[in-house]
Amino acid sequence: MNNFSDLMKQAQKMQKQLMDAQKKVDELSVEGSSGGGMVKIKLSGKFEIQSLVIDPKLMTPDDATMVSDLIVAAYNDAKKKIEEQISSNMGGILPPGMKLPF
């Protein structure tokens, strides 16, 4: 019966660690950029866009496609940074070999 009690304690400890890690993820805010900083996107830990800044120099009709590409690149940069931070925060909690689904 001692083993079951120990197992339950470990499960409760892991659940608390996961909840703490989730709270840290929820509080994350990361900025991604592209075009040498001409486009910047700030993402939350939930991958929600918090802000988007586009350098006014890019705002010409001829540059619409380039601006779209830079926005996508900035988002992907920020998303990669969030994923890395989440993986780092969860690294000590998850069993070896278990990966987070993104």
C-alpha positions as CSV (number, residue, x, y, z in Angstrom):
1,M,0.0,0.0,0.0
2,N,3.0,2.3,0.6
3,N,3.8,2.2,-3.2
4,F,0.3,3.4,-4.1
5,S,0.7,6.3,-1.6
6,D,4.1,7.2,-3.0
7,L,2.7,7.1,-6.5
8,M,-0.2,9.4,-5.6
9,K,2.2,11.8,-4.0
10,Q,4.4,11.8,-7.1
11,A,1.3,12.4,-9.3
12,Q,0.2,15.3,-7.1
13,K,3.7,16.8,-7.3
14,M,3.7,16.4,-11.1
15,Q,0.3,18.0,-11.4
16,K,1.4,21.0,-9.3
17,Q,4.6,21.3,-11.5
18,L,2.5,21.2,-14.6
19,M,0.1,23.9,-13.3
20,D,3.0,26.1,-12.3
21,A,4.6,25.6,-15.7
22,Q,1.3,26.4,-17.5
23,K,1.0,29.6,-15.4
24,K,4.5,30.6,-16.6
25,V,3.6,29.9,-20.2
26,D,0.4,32.0,-19.9
27,E,2.6,34.9,-18.6
28,L,5.1,34.6,-21.5
29,S,5.4,37.5,-24.0
30,V,7.9,37.2,-26.8
31,E,8.8,39.5,-29.7
32,G,9.6,38.2,-33.1
33,S,10.9,40.4,-35.9
34,S,11.8,40.3,-39.6
35,G,13.2,42.7,-42.2
36,G,15.9,43.9,-39.9
37,G,13.3,44.9,-37.3
38,M,11.0,46.7,-39.7
39,V,8.2,44.3,-38.7
40,K,7.7,43.2,-35.1
41,I,5.1,41.0,-33.6
42,K,4.6,40.3,-29.9
43,L,3.0,36.9,-29.0
44,S,1.6,35.6,-25.8
45,G,2.4,32.1,-24.5
46,K,-0.9,31.1,-26.0
47,F,0.4,32.2,-29.5
48,E,-2.0,35.1,-29.6
49,I,-0.8,38.3,-31.2
50,Q,-0.5,41.1,-28.6
51,S,0.9,43.7,-31.0
52,L,2.1,44.3,-34.5
53,V,4.4,47.1,-35.5
54,I,5.2,47.9,-39.1
55,D,7.8,50.5,-40.0
56,P,6.0,53.2,-42.0
57,K,8.7,53.1,-44.7
58,L,7.2,49.7,-45.8
59,M,3.7,51.2,-46.3
60,T,3.7,51.7,-50.1
61,P,1.3,49.9,-52.5
62,D,4.3,48.3,-54.3
63,D,5.5,46.6,-51.1
64,A,2.2,44.9,-50.0
65,T,3.5,41.4,-50.8
66,M,6.8,42.0,-49.1
67,V,5.0,43.4,-46.0
68,S,2.8,40.3,-45.9
69,D,5.8,38.0,-46.1
70,L,7.6,40.0,-43.4
71,I,4.5,39.7,-41.1
72,V,4.5,35.9,-41.6
73,A,8.2,35.7,-40.9
74,A,8.0,37.8,-37.8
75,Y,5.1,35.7,-36.5
76,N,7.1,32.5,-37.1
77,D,10.1,33.9,-35.4
78,A,8.0,34.8,-32.3
79,K,6.3,31.4,-32.4
80,K,9.6,29.6,-32.5
81,K,10.8,31.6,-29.4
82,I,7.6,30.8,-27.5
83,E,7.9,27.0,-28.3
84,E,11.6,27.0,-27.1
85,Q,10.6,28.7,-23.8
86,I,7.7,26.3,-23.3
87,S,9.9,23.3,-23.9
88,S,12.6,24.7,-21.6
89,N,10.0,25.3,-18.8
90,M,8.5,21.8,-19.2
91,G,11.8,20.0,-19.7
92,G,12.2,18.8,-16.1
93,I,8.5,17.8,-15.7
94,L,7.8,15.6,-18.7
95,P,9.1,12.1,-18.8
96,P,12.2,11.6,-21.0
97,G,11.3,11.3,-24.7
98,M,7.9,12.9,-24.3
99,K,7.5,16.0,-26.6
100,L,4.9,18.7,-26.4
101,P,2.4,19.0,-29.2
102,F,2.6,22.4,-30.9
